[in-house]
């Protein structure tokens, strides 16, 4: 059974993912695939693809 907090994070991530795809048309669902415990890995990939710093990404994503 899923933890209600996990559902909230997943729902919030789906919203964030939509915003990122609108702002950066080059992003794909694969680029934005969130796996529990791998947020930093995903952010690293986004930094490389978008040429943004971690701080810039966090501001964009409201993390």
C-alpha positions as CSV (number, residue, x, y, z in Angstrom):
1,X,0.0,0.0,0.0
2,X,1.3,3.4,-0.9
3,X,2.1,6.0,1.7
4,X,-0.2,9.1,1.3
5,X,3.0,11.3,1.4
6,X,4.4,9.3,-1.6
7,X,1.2,10.1,-3.5
8,X,1.5,13.8,-2.7
9,X,5.1,13.9,-3.9
10,X,4.1,12.0,-7.1
11,X,1.2,14.3,-7.8
12,X,3.3,17.3,-7.1
13,X,6.0,15.9,-9.4
14,X,3.5,15.3,-12.2
15,X,2.6,19.0,-11.9
16,X,6.3,20.1,-11.9
17,X,7.0,17.8,-14.9
18,X,4.3,19.5,-16.9
19,X,5.7,22.9,-16.1
20,X,9.2,21.9,-17.1
21,X,8.0,20.4,-20.4
22,X,6.2,23.7,-21.2
23,X,9.2,25.7,-20.4
24,X,11.8,23.4,-22.0
25,X,10.4,21.8,-25.1
26,X,13.5,19.6,-25.5
27,X,12.7,17.6,-22.4
28,X,11.1,14.2,-22.7
29,X,9.1,12.0,-20.3
30,X,12.3,9.9,-20.1
31,X,14.3,12.9,-19.0
32,X,11.8,13.6,-16.2
33,X,11.3,10.1,-15.0
34,X,11.3,10.4,-11.2
35,X,12.5,7.3,-9.2
36,X,12.3,7.3,-5.4
37,X,15.8,8.0,-4.0
38,X,17.2,9.1,-7.4
39,X,16.2,12.8,-7.4
40,X,19.8,14.0,-7.4
41,X,20.7,11.7,-10.4
42,X,17.7,13.0,-12.3
43,X,18.6,16.6,-11.5
44,X,22.2,16.0,-12.7
45,X,20.9,14.8,-16.1
46,X,18.6,17.8,-16.3
47,X,21.5,20.1,-15.5
48,X,23.5,18.7,-18.4
49,X,20.7,18.7,-20.9
50,X,19.5,22.2,-20.0
51,X,22.9,23.8,-19.2
52,X,21.5,25.0,-15.8
53,X,23.1,24.9,-12.4
54,X,21.5,22.9,-9.6
55,X,20.4,26.2,-7.9
56,X,18.8,27.4,-11.2
57,X,16.9,24.1,-11.5
58,X,15.7,24.2,-7.9
59,X,14.4,27.8,-8.4
60,X,12.6,26.7,-11.6
61,X,11.1,23.6,-10.0
62,X,10.4,25.1,-6.6
63,X,12.2,22.3,-4.8
